[in-house]
Amino acid sequence: MNYSAIQLARFLERSNRFIARCRLIATDEEIIVHVKNTGRCKELLIPGVTVAVNYQPAVKRKTAYDLIAVKKNALWINIDSQIPNALAAEGILSGLVSLPGIEGALSLLKREVTYGHSKFDLYFETDQQEKGFVEVKGMTLENQGVGAFPDAPTMRGLKHVEELQQAQQRGYHCFVLFIVQFPKINVATIHSAMQPALSEAIKQATADGVQILAYNCEVDQETIALKGAVTFDLNQPFIDPNQGKVEKA
């Protein structure tokens, strides 16, 4: 995935979940940007940090720029929440992303399919009459080589896991696929302290056969591409880099 009009800027302030102020490095102009991630990203969006903004002006837009990546020390982390689904679909179709236990060849891959009270990101069928769902989650939270999800409690994510478990019990092949939006990672896990209920739901779902996958990405300020599978370990300890920080009202 390539962004067409990237400029580098310094992050100034996040006004709300959707809007932030930045200053372009090349011109020193202060700009308003759309933050393409509604998560907290507190460990990333620190005043003065280098960010990549994509210039996408349009008549109906309130801002001309999208904030799509943040430089954390020497590591670029993509925070575009629309990218993981596209990367996952492309990876499954190309064979880069493997779905363990699936014996047939894909005959159908469809995005955003409703099942029960959820709309799952991907639905697939194979030539061996296998059917299943893949729920895709972007992962941007990192500390000491460990990636974790979520960076804020997600009731939607919890519901998805619970309904994937029900679908698995009914004969579907179900997966949670974490797209890790940065390259350097030793292991991926659930941020259990942030949302114990999600960790427990993952534990119960995997006991019923739902599989948890994680793939990291090569990232720079202009591109993001799937790299390869990384280990997911629900029991991996995670130290929250935001622990002790006071959150703005």
Backbone as JSON, one array per atom type, in Angstrom:
{
  "sequence": "MNYSAIQLARFLERSNRFIARCRLIATDEEIIVHVKNTGRCKELLIPGVTVAVNYQPAVKRKTAYDLIAVKKNALWINIDSQIPNALAAEGILSGLVSLPGIEGALSLLKREVTYGHSKFDLYFETDQQEKGFVEVKGMTLENQGVGAFPDAPTMRGLKHVEELQQAQQRGYHCFVLFIVQFPKINVATIHSAMQPALSEAIKQATADGVQILAYNCEVDQETIALKGAVTFDLNQPFIDPNQGKVEKA",
  "N": [[0.85, -1.18, 0.0], [0.73, 2.09, -1.01], [1.12, 5.48, -0.22], [0.16, 8.54, -1.67], [0.94, 11.26, -1.47], [2.84, 12.15, 0.58], [3.91, 14.09, 3.35], [6.25, 15.25, 5.78], [5.84, 16.04, 9.23], [5.63, 17.81, 12.4], [4.11, 16.62, 15.27], [1.65, 18.31, 17.12], [-0.76, 18.6, 18.78], [-3.57, 16.68, 19.84], [-6.77, 17.31, 19.17], [-9.25, 16.05, 19.37], [-10.72, 12.75, 19.03], [-10.61, 12.53, 16.27], [-9.29, 14.67, 15.09], [-6.28, 16.56, 14.75], [-3.51, 18.8, 15.41], [-0.72, 19.76, 13.5], [2.66, 20.58, 12.47], [4.08, 21.39, 9.46], [7.22, 20.19, 8.41], [8.75, 21.05, 6.25], [7.79, 23.61, 5.52], [7.04, 24.97, 7.8], [4.42, 25.48, 8.28], [1.39, 25.5, 10.12], [-0.97, 22.93, 10.37], [-4.23, 21.39, 10.14], [-5.19, 18.1, 10.75], [-6.67, 14.95, 9.81], [-7.01, 12.32, 12.0], [-6.35, 9.05, 11.41], [-7.18, 6.98, 13.08], [-9.01, 5.89, 15.76], [-8.23, 5.01, 18.19], [-6.44, 5.35, 21.35], [-3.62, 5.85, 21.23], [-1.65, 7.05, 22.83], [1.0, 6.66, 23.51], [2.25, 7.18, 21.18], [1.4, 9.59, 19.89], [2.84, 12.1, 20.72], [3.67, 15.38, 21.68], [5.79, 17.05, 19.41], [6.83, 14.81, 18.14], [7.84, 13.15, 15.1], [5.71, 12.88, 12.31], [3.91, 11.33, 9.6], [2.03, 12.78, 7.1], [-0.66, 12.64, 4.82], [-1.42, 14.32, 1.92], [-4.53, 15.09, 0.89], [-6.6, 16.77, -0.51], [-10.04, 17.8, -0.79], [-13.29, 18.85, -1.85], [-15.43, 18.28, -0.1], [-14.18, 17.65, 2.23], [-13.17, 18.34, 5.61], [-10.61, 18.68, 6.4], [-7.38, 18.83, 4.82], [-5.47, 16.95, 5.06], [-4.35, 13.65, 6.03], [-3.35, 11.95, 8.91], [-1.12, 9.43, 8.98], [1.05, 7.87, 9.83], [3.48, 7.39, 12.44], [6.6, 8.28, 13.83], [8.37, 6.43, 16.03], [10.97, 6.7, 17.97], [13.38, 5.14, 16.11], [11.57, 3.75, 14.69], [8.99, 3.36, 12.39], [5.52, 3.54, 12.73], [2.54, 2.59, 11.42], [-0.66, 4.05, 11.58], [-3.05, 3.94, 10.31], [-6.26, 3.04, 10.34], [-7.81, 1.93, 8.36], [-6.28, 0.38, 6.74], [-5.5, -2.32, 7.63], [-7.59, -4.25, 6.95], [-7.56, -4.28, 4.13], [-4.92, -5.13, 3.65], [-5.04, -7.66, 4.83], [-6.98, -9.04, 3.25], [-5.69, -8.96, 0.77], [-3.37, -10.39, 1.43], [-4.38, -12.96, 2.08], [-5.52, -13.74, -0.35], [-3.24, -13.8, -1.97], [-1.8, -15.78, -0.79], [0.14, -15.24, 1.04], [-0.75, -14.85, 3.63], [-1.54, -17.44, 5.69], [-4.16, -19.69, 6.43], [-4.47, -21.72, 8.93], [-5.33, -25.18, 8.95], [-7.19, -25.1, 6.94], [-8.09, -26.86, 4.17], [-8.9, -26.81, 1.47], [-8.79, -24.95, -1.69], [-9.2, -21.45, -1.97], [-12.36, -20.35, -2.99], [-14.0, -18.26, -2.77], [-13.86, -15.01, -1.48], [-15.06, -12.62, 0.57], [-15.8, -9.32, 1.62], [-16.81, -7.77, 4.69], [-19.23, -9.18, 5.95], [-22.32, -10.05, 7.31], [-23.05, -11.78, 10.29], [-25.03, -13.24, 12.65], [-25.15, -10.92, 15.2], [-23.05, -9.45, 14.37], [-20.76, -7.9, 12.05], [-18.5, -9.34, 10.18], [-15.1, -8.98, 9.08], [-14.05, -10.48, 6.91], [-15.27, -13.08, 4.84], [-15.04, -16.45, 3.83], [-14.96, -19.1, 1.38], [-14.18, -22.44, 0.33], [-13.01, -24.78, -2.21], [-13.46, -27.17, -1.07], [-15.79, -27.18, 0.28], [-15.55, -25.79, 2.65], [-16.22, -23.23, 5.0], [-15.88, -19.97, 6.4], [-14.91, -17.32, 8.74], [-12.96, -14.35, 9.01], [-11.83, -12.15, 11.29], [-10.43, -9.01, 11.38], [-7.92, -7.18, 13.02], [-6.23, -4.2, 13.68], [-2.97, -3.59, 14.97], [-1.23, -1.4, 16.93], [0.02, -0.8, 19.27], [2.96, -1.0, 21.15], [5.7, -2.26, 23.06], [8.92, -2.76, 24.18], [9.46, -4.74, 22.25], [7.18, -6.26, 22.27], [4.0, -6.6, 20.95], [0.68, -5.41, 21.41], [-2.87, -5.72, 21.85], [-5.99, -4.51, 22.98], [-5.43, -0.87, 22.71], [-7.22, 0.53, 24.06], [-10.28, -0.16, 25.79], [-12.5, -2.28, 23.97], [-15.65, -2.78, 23.11], [-16.86, -3.62, 20.84], [-14.91, -5.26, 19.67], [-14.87, -7.3, 21.59], [-17.43, -8.38, 21.33], [-17.24, -9.38, 18.72], [-15.36, -11.46, 19.02], [-16.76, -13.19, 20.71], [-18.93, -13.87, 19.07], [-17.6, -15.07, 16.94], [-16.74, -17.37, 18.23], [-19.2, -18.64, 18.61], [-19.89, -19.09, 15.93], [-17.84, -20.82, 15.19], [-18.51, -23.03, 16.73], [-20.68, -23.82, 15.33], [-19.71, -24.96, 13.08], [-18.25, -23.39, 11.27], [-15.05, -22.16, 10.11], [-13.04, -20.24, 12.01], [-11.22, -17.2, 12.51], [-9.13, -14.86, 14.19], [-7.34, -12.22, 13.04], [-4.53, -10.43, 13.54], [-3.17, -7.55, 12.3], [-0.13, -6.36, 12.49], [1.04, -3.2, 12.71], [3.69, -2.41, 12.33], [7.23, -3.17, 11.98], [9.21, -4.39, 13.74], [9.0, -6.81, 16.03], [8.67, -9.18, 18.61], [6.75, -10.85, 19.73], [3.19, -11.14, 19.79], [0.3, -10.13, 21.67], [-2.6, -10.1, 23.89], [-3.68, -7.19, 25.49], [-4.15, -7.68, 28.48], [-4.54, -6.41, 30.94], [-5.71, -4.05, 30.18], [-8.19, -4.84, 29.14], [-9.62, -7.22, 30.63], [-11.82, -8.87, 30.1], [-11.79, -9.28, 27.35], [-9.44, -10.73, 27.01], [-10.17, -13.09, 28.37], [-12.3, -13.89, 26.77], [-10.96, -14.45, 24.37], [-9.42, -16.6, 25.25], [-11.42, -18.52, 25.81], [-12.59, -18.75, 23.29], [-10.48, -19.77, 21.71], [-10.23, -22.23, 22.91], [-12.4, -23.5, 21.87], [-11.67, -23.73, 19.27], [-11.31, -21.48, 17.63], [-8.9, -19.67, 15.85], [-5.99, -17.7, 16.45], [-4.16, -15.35, 14.78], [-1.19, -13.57, 13.79], [0.37, -11.07, 11.9], [3.14, -9.2, 10.89], [4.29, -6.01, 9.54], [6.19, -4.37, 6.97], [7.13, -1.06, 7.25], [7.27, 2.35, 6.32], [7.42, 5.94, 6.04], [5.87, 6.3, 3.8], [4.84, 3.89, 2.84], [3.27, 0.67, 3.42], [3.48, -2.76, 3.94], [2.65, -6.22, 4.02], [4.64, -8.41, 5.99], [5.31, -10.92, 7.45], [4.39, -13.92, 9.34], [4.0, -13.71, 12.87], [4.61, -14.73, 16.26], [1.82, -15.4, 18.32], [0.93, -15.04, 21.65], [-1.08, -15.57, 24.22], [-0.48, -15.54, 26.91], [1.71, -13.96, 27.21], [3.46, -11.57, 29.05], [2.77, -8.05, 29.26], [3.94, -4.8, 29.36], [2.48, -1.83, 29.84], [3.24, 1.04, 28.05], [2.02, 3.41, 28.59], [1.3, 3.4, 31.19], [0.51, 4.94, 34.21], [0.39, 7.46, 33.11], [-1.41, 10.49, 32.97], [-4.63, 10.88, 31.77], [-6.15, 13.13, 29.51], [-9.1, 15.01, 30.15]],
  "CA": [[0.0, 0.0, 0.0], [1.53, 3.3, -1.14], [0.42, 6.75, -0.08], [0.54, 9.29, -2.86], [1.4, 12.64, -1.29], [3.28, 12.21, 1.98], [4.78, 15.14, 3.86], [6.61, 15.06, 7.17], [5.39, 17.13, 10.1], [5.77, 17.61, 13.83], [2.82, 16.55, 15.95], [1.47, 19.34, 18.14], [-1.81, 18.34, 19.75], [-4.76, 15.99, 19.37], [-7.93, 18.06, 19.67], [-10.24, 15.03, 19.73], [-10.36, 11.45, 18.43], [-10.52, 12.58, 14.81], [-8.59, 15.87, 14.61], [-5.05, 16.95, 15.43], [-2.74, 19.89, 14.82], [0.67, 19.43, 13.21], [3.4, 21.64, 11.78], [4.88, 20.83, 8.38], [8.65, 20.43, 8.59], [9.32, 21.75, 5.09], [7.34, 25.0, 5.37], [6.7, 25.49, 9.13], [2.99, 25.81, 8.31], [0.56, 24.69, 11.01], [-2.08, 22.35, 9.62], [-5.2, 20.54, 10.81], [-5.16, 16.8, 10.09], [-7.59, 13.89, 10.24], [-6.31, 11.18, 12.59], [-7.0, 7.87, 10.83], [-7.23, 5.94, 14.1], [-9.75, 6.43, 16.9], [-7.63, 4.52, 19.43], [-5.81, 6.39, 22.17], [-2.29, 6.14, 20.65], [-1.0, 8.02, 23.7], [2.44, 6.46, 23.51], [2.74, 7.58, 19.86], [1.08, 10.98, 19.55], [3.49, 12.93, 21.73], [4.08, 16.65, 21.07], [7.13, 17.13, 18.87], [7.23, 13.61, 17.41], [7.7, 13.23, 13.64], [4.59, 12.13, 11.76], [3.71, 11.39, 8.15], [0.67, 13.18, 6.75], [-0.94, 12.46, 3.4], [-2.18, 15.47, 1.41], [-5.66, 14.6, 0.11], [-7.64, 17.81, -0.47], [-11.3, 17.54, -1.48], [-14.28, 19.88, -1.54], [-16.29, 17.89, 1.02], [-13.38, 17.35, 3.42], [-12.91, 19.43, 6.55], [-9.16, 18.82, 6.46], [-6.72, 18.41, 3.57], [-4.41, 16.0, 5.38], [-4.58, 12.5, 6.9], [-2.18, 11.5, 9.67], [-1.14, 7.99, 8.71], [2.15, 7.13, 10.45], [4.2, 8.09, 13.5], [7.95, 7.76, 14.04], [8.66, 6.17, 17.43], [12.42, 6.53, 17.91], [13.74, 4.87, 14.71], [10.56, 2.83, 14.17], [7.75, 3.91, 11.86], [4.32, 2.78, 13.04], [1.38, 3.03, 10.65], [-1.86, 4.06, 12.43], [-4.22, 4.03, 9.44], [-7.13, 1.91, 10.72], [-8.46, 1.37, 7.18], [-5.31, -0.43, 6.01], [-5.4, -3.75, 7.95], [-8.52, -5.09, 6.2], [-7.08, -4.42, 2.76], [-3.73, -5.97, 3.68], [-5.45, -9.03, 5.15], [-7.61, -9.63, 2.07], [-4.65, -9.15, -0.25], [-2.48, -11.45, 1.88], [-5.05, -14.25, 1.97], [-5.66, -14.06, -1.77], [-1.93, -14.09, -2.55], [-1.2, -16.91, -0.11], [1.1, -14.81, 2.05], [-1.39, -15.15, 4.91], [-2.02, -18.81, 5.71], [-5.24, -20.0, 7.37], [-4.18, -23.11, 9.34], [-6.45, -26.11, 9.02], [-8.02, -25.01, 5.73], [-7.52, -27.81, 3.22], [-9.23, -26.5, 0.09], [-8.37, -23.68, -2.29], [-10.24, -20.42, -1.87], [-13.25, -20.14, -4.13], [-14.72, -17.01, -2.52], [-13.45, -14.16, -0.36], [-15.97, -11.49, 0.55], [-15.56, -8.42, 2.74], [-17.92, -7.23, 5.49], [-20.37, -10.09, 5.87], [-23.04, -10.09, 8.58], [-23.37, -13.07, 10.89], [-25.59, -12.94, 13.96], [-25.21, -9.48, 15.47], [-21.75, -8.88, 14.0], [-20.34, -7.84, 10.65], [-17.11, -9.76, 10.17], [-14.33, -8.33, 8.02], [-13.87, -11.35, 5.74], [-15.93, -14.39, 4.78], [-14.42, -17.23, 2.76], [-15.37, -20.47, 1.06], [-13.16, -23.16, -0.44], [-13.53, -25.82, -3.11], [-13.74, -28.36, -0.26], [-17.0, -26.86, 1.03], [-15.23, -25.14, 3.93], [-16.69, -21.85, 5.12], [-15.36, -19.37, 7.63], [-14.82, -15.87, 8.92], [-11.72, -13.77, 9.52], [-11.99, -10.81, 11.85], [-9.12, -8.37, 11.28], [-7.68, -6.1, 13.98], [-4.94, -3.53, 13.57], [-2.22, -3.5, 16.23], [-0.26, -0.31, 16.89], [0.61, -0.64, 20.6], [4.2, -1.77, 21.24], [6.65, -1.92, 24.11], [10.0, -3.73, 24.39], [9.36, -5.84, 21.3], [5.9, -6.95, 22.42], [2.84, -5.89, 20.43], [-0.51, -5.75, 22.2], [-4.18, -5.21, 21.47], [-6.18, -3.18, 22.41], [-4.87, 0.23, 23.5], [-8.38, 1.05, 24.79], [-11.31, -1.2, 25.79], [-13.31, -2.34, 22.75], [-16.83, -3.63, 23.24], [-17.09, -4.19, 19.5], [-13.98, -6.37, 19.52], [-15.31, -8.37, 22.47], [-18.6, -9.0, 20.7], [-16.77, -10.14, 17.56], [-14.74, -12.71, 19.48], [-17.82, -14.06, 21.23], [-19.73, -14.4, 17.96], [-16.74, -16.01, 16.22], [-16.8, -18.62, 18.97], [-20.49, -19.28, 18.28], [-19.82, -19.57, 14.55], [-16.95, -21.99, 15.21], [-19.29, -24.14, 17.29], [-21.66, -24.23, 14.31], [-19.04, -25.6, 11.95], [-17.42, -22.48, 10.49], [-13.65, -22.04, 10.48], [-12.98, -18.83, 12.4], [-9.89, -16.68, 12.82], [-8.84, -13.45, 14.47], [-6.07, -11.9, 12.39], [-3.95, -9.15, 13.93], [-2.2, -6.95, 11.4], [0.77, -5.55, 13.32], [1.35, -2.13, 11.77], [5.09, -2.03, 12.47], [8.01, -4.35, 11.6], [10.03, -5.03, 14.76], [8.16, -7.39, 17.07], [9.04, -10.53, 19.0], [5.55, -11.62, 20.03], [1.96, -10.35, 19.92], [-0.53, -10.63, 22.75], [-3.72, -9.27, 24.29], [-3.42, -6.31, 26.63], [-5.12, -8.22, 29.43], [-4.83, -5.43, 31.98], [-6.6, -3.04, 29.61], [-9.53, -5.4, 28.98], [-9.59, -8.62, 31.05], [-12.91, -9.64, 29.48], [-11.37, -9.67, 26.0], [-8.48, -11.81, 27.19], [-10.91, -14.29, 28.73], [-13.06, -14.3, 25.59], [-10.0, -15.07, 23.46], [-9.08, -17.89, 25.83], [-12.54, -19.43, 25.62], [-12.78, -18.96, 21.85], [-9.43, -20.66, 21.21], [-10.53, -23.57, 23.42], [-13.41, -24.05, 20.97], [-11.11, -23.91, 17.94], [-11.0, -20.23, 16.94], [-7.45, -19.51, 15.78], [-5.51, -16.32, 16.53], [-3.0, -15.17, 13.92], [-0.61, -12.22, 13.78], [1.33, -10.81, 10.83], [3.66, -7.84, 10.97], [4.39, -5.28, 8.28], [7.26, -3.42, 6.7], [6.49, 0.26, 7.28], [7.99, 3.61, 6.38], [6.47, 7.05, 6.03], [5.07, 6.32, 2.58], [4.34, 2.58, 2.43], [3.09, -0.41, 4.37], [3.31, -4.03, 3.23], [2.74, -7.4, 4.89], [5.97, -8.99, 6.08], [5.24, -12.35, 7.73], [3.72, -14.34, 10.56], [4.7, -13.57, 14.15], [4.01, -15.55, 17.31], [0.82, -14.84, 19.24], [0.95, -15.75, 22.93], [-2.03, -14.91, 25.12], [0.11, -15.47, 28.24], [2.88, -13.08, 27.2], [3.3, -10.33, 29.84], [2.91, -6.8, 28.52], [4.06, -3.6, 30.19], [1.86, -0.72, 29.11], [4.1, 2.22, 28.09], [1.22, 4.55, 29.05], [0.95, 3.22, 32.59], [0.85, 6.06, 35.07], [0.14, 8.73, 32.45], [-2.72, 11.07, 33.25], [-5.37, 11.09, 30.53], [-6.92, 14.38, 29.45], [-10.57, 14.89, 30.19]],
  "C": [[0.89, 1.23, 0.0], [0.65, 4.53, -1.0], [1.01, 7.74, -1.08], [1.21, 10.62, -2.6], [1.83, 12.88, 0.16], [4.17, 13.43, 2.23], [5.06, 14.85, 5.32], [6.23, 16.29, 7.99], [5.76, 16.81, 11.54], [4.38, 17.61, 14.45], [2.78, 17.6, 17.05], [0.47, 18.93, 19.21], [-2.96, 17.6, 19.09], [-5.97, 16.67, 20.0], [-9.04, 17.13, 20.13], [-9.85, 13.73, 19.02], [-10.03, 11.55, 16.95], [-9.59, 13.67, 14.29], [-7.35, 16.14, 15.44], [-4.42, 18.14, 14.71], [-1.29, 19.43, 14.66], [1.33, 20.62, 12.55], [4.3, 21.0, 10.72], [6.35, 21.18, 8.56], [9.22, 21.28, 7.47], [8.99, 23.24, 5.07], [7.05, 25.7, 6.7], [5.23, 25.91, 9.24], [2.26, 24.91, 9.29], [-0.66, 24.21, 10.24], [-2.99, 21.55, 10.56], [-5.27, 19.23, 10.04], [-6.24, 15.89, 10.64], [-6.76, 12.73, 10.76], [-7.03, 9.91, 12.17], [-6.99, 6.68, 11.79], [-7.92, 6.53, 15.32], [-9.25, 5.87, 18.23], [-6.91, 5.64, 20.16], [-4.45, 6.81, 21.62], [-1.48, 7.11, 21.5], [0.51, 7.89, 23.7], [3.08, 6.89, 22.19], [2.58, 9.07, 19.61], [1.52, 11.9, 20.69], [3.93, 14.23, 21.07], [5.55, 16.66, 20.66], [7.57, 15.93, 18.06], [7.02, 13.81, 15.92], [6.56, 12.34, 13.18], [4.58, 12.27, 10.25], [2.25, 11.72, 7.88], [0.5, 13.09, 5.24], [-1.86, 13.58, 2.94], [-3.26, 14.98, 0.47], [-6.8, 15.63, 0.13], [-8.88, 17.4, -1.27], [-12.33, 18.55, -0.99], [-15.07, 19.54, -0.28], [-15.51, 17.57, 2.29], [-13.21, 18.58, 4.3], [-11.42, 19.68, 6.7], [-8.56, 18.32, 5.15], [-5.69, 17.32, 3.8], [-4.94, 14.85, 6.23], [-3.27, 12.18, 7.62], [-2.16, 9.98, 9.6], [-0.01, 7.2, 9.37], [2.88, 8.03, 11.45], [5.57, 7.45, 13.65], [8.22, 7.68, 15.54], [10.13, 5.77, 17.53], [12.8, 6.3, 16.45], [12.68, 4.04, 14.0], [9.34, 3.58, 13.66], [6.6, 2.98, 12.2], [3.16, 3.38, 12.27], [0.14, 2.97, 11.56], [-3.15, 4.19, 11.61], [-5.12, 2.82, 9.68], [-7.86, 1.29, 9.54], [-7.56, 0.4, 6.42], [-5.35, -1.92, 6.35], [-6.34, -4.65, 7.15], [-8.04, -5.34, 4.77], [-5.85, -5.31, 2.7], [-4.09, -7.43, 3.93], [-6.05, -9.71, 3.93], [-6.58, -9.92, 0.99], [-3.72, -10.31, 0.13], [-3.09, -12.83, 1.77], [-5.16, -14.68, 0.51], [-4.32, -14.46, -2.4], [-1.27, -15.32, -1.94], [-0.16, -16.53, 0.92], [0.56, -15.05, 3.45], [-1.99, -16.55, 4.82], [-3.1, -18.98, 6.78], [-5.08, -21.46, 7.78], [-5.45, -23.95, 9.44], [-7.37, -26.08, 7.83], [-7.37, -25.86, 4.64], [-7.76, -27.44, 1.76], [-8.64, -25.19, -0.39], [-9.52, -22.68, -2.2], [-11.05, -20.35, -3.15], [-14.01, -18.83, -3.99], [-14.09, -16.31, -1.33], [-14.25, -12.87, -0.46], [-15.76, -10.64, 1.79], [-16.87, -7.97, 3.38], [-19.21, -8.03, 5.32], [-21.0, -10.21, 7.26], [-23.3, -11.53, 9.01], [-23.85, -12.78, 12.31], [-25.74, -11.45, 14.14], [-23.92, -8.77, 15.09], [-21.6, -8.81, 12.48], [-18.85, -8.15, 10.64], [-16.41, -9.2, 8.94], [-14.24, -9.17, 6.76], [-14.65, -12.65, 5.92], [-15.31, -15.15, 3.62], [-15.1, -18.57, 2.59], [-14.25, -21.11, 0.26], [-13.81, -24.2, -1.34], [-13.75, -27.15, -2.39], [-14.94, -28.13, 0.66], [-16.72, -26.33, 2.45], [-15.7, -23.7, 3.88], [-16.15, -21.26, 6.41], [-15.3, -17.86, 7.6], [-13.43, -15.51, 9.43], [-12.03, -12.37, 10.01], [-10.61, -10.19, 11.97], [-9.02, -7.23, 12.29], [-6.3, -5.51, 13.74], [-4.28, -3.42, 14.93], [-1.16, -2.43, 16.09], [0.46, -0.12, 18.21], [1.81, -1.56, 20.74], [5.02, -1.3, 22.43], [7.64, -3.07, 24.26], [9.86, -4.97, 23.5], [8.08, -6.64, 21.38], [4.79, -6.05, 21.86], [1.6, -6.34, 21.18], [-1.75, -5.08, 21.63], [-5.13, -5.48, 22.63], [-5.43, -2.12, 23.21], [-5.97, 0.97, 24.25], [-9.44, -0.04, 24.75], [-12.18, -1.13, 24.54], [-14.46, -3.32, 22.92], [-17.14, -4.31, 21.92], [-16.18, -5.4, 19.28], [-14.37, -7.56, 20.38], [-16.49, -9.12, 21.86], [-18.18, -9.86, 19.51], [-16.18, -11.48, 17.99], [-15.8, -13.69, 19.96], [-18.66, -14.66, 20.1], [-18.9, -15.3, 17.04], [-16.76, -17.37, 16.91], [-18.09, -19.37, 18.67], [-20.48, -19.84, 16.87], [-18.93, -20.82, 14.45], [-17.7, -23.21, 15.72], [-20.3, -24.67, 16.28], [-21.01, -24.75, 13.04], [-18.25, -24.69, 11.03], [-15.97, -22.55, 10.98], [-13.39, -20.55, 10.77], [-11.59, -18.43, 12.88], [-10.0, -15.22, 13.26], [-7.45, -13.19, 13.92], [-5.62, -10.5, 12.8], [-2.94, -8.73, 12.88], [-1.37, -5.98, 12.24], [1.36, -4.47, 12.42], [2.74, -1.52, 12.01], [5.92, -3.3, 12.27], [8.67, -5.1, 12.75], [9.17, -5.5, 15.92], [8.63, -8.81, 17.35], [7.82, -11.42, 19.2], [4.38, -10.65, 20.14], [1.09, -10.97, 21.0], [-1.76, -9.75, 22.91], [-3.32, -8.45, 25.51], [-4.44, -6.65, 27.72], [-5.49, -7.21, 30.51], [-5.77, -4.34, 31.49], [-8.02, -3.56, 29.52], [-9.51, -6.89, 29.34], [-10.65, -9.47, 30.36], [-12.54, -10.09, 28.08], [-10.37, -10.8, 26.07], [-9.18, -13.13, 27.51], [-11.71, -14.81, 27.55], [-12.16, -14.99, 24.56], [-9.63, -16.47, 23.95], [-10.18, -18.92, 25.58], [-12.75, -19.76, 24.15], [-11.73, -19.93, 21.29], [-9.65, -22.08, 21.71], [-11.56, -24.27, 22.54], [-12.92, -24.14, 19.52], [-10.87, -22.65, 17.14], [-9.49, -20.03, 16.98], [-7.06, -18.04, 15.73], [-4.21, -16.23, 15.75], [-2.48, -13.74, 14.05], [0.43, -12.14, 12.67], [1.83, -9.38, 10.97], [3.87, -7.26, 9.59], [5.71, -4.53, 8.19], [6.6, -2.04, 6.56], [7.55, 1.35, 7.15], [6.97, 4.72, 6.25], [5.53, 7.05, 4.83], [4.4, 5.0, 2.23], [4.09, 1.69, 3.64], [2.81, -1.68, 3.57], [3.44, -5.17, 4.22], [4.14, -7.99, 4.82], [5.9, -10.49, 6.32], [4.58, -12.64, 9.06], [4.62, -14.11, 11.77], [3.94, -14.38, 15.19], [2.97, -14.76, 18.09], [0.81, -15.7, 20.49], [0.07, -15.0, 23.91], [-1.43, -14.71, 26.51], [1.34, -14.58, 28.32], [2.63, -11.84, 28.06], [3.51, -9.11, 28.97], [2.93, -5.65, 29.49], [3.54, -2.42, 29.38], [2.77, 0.51, 29.19], [3.36, 3.46, 28.57], [0.88, 4.47, 30.53], [1.43, 4.4, 33.43], [0.64, 7.41, 34.44], [-1.27, 9.21, 32.77], [-3.4, 11.39, 31.94], [-6.17, 12.38, 30.6], [-8.4, 14.11, 29.5], [-11.15, 15.26, 28.84]]
}
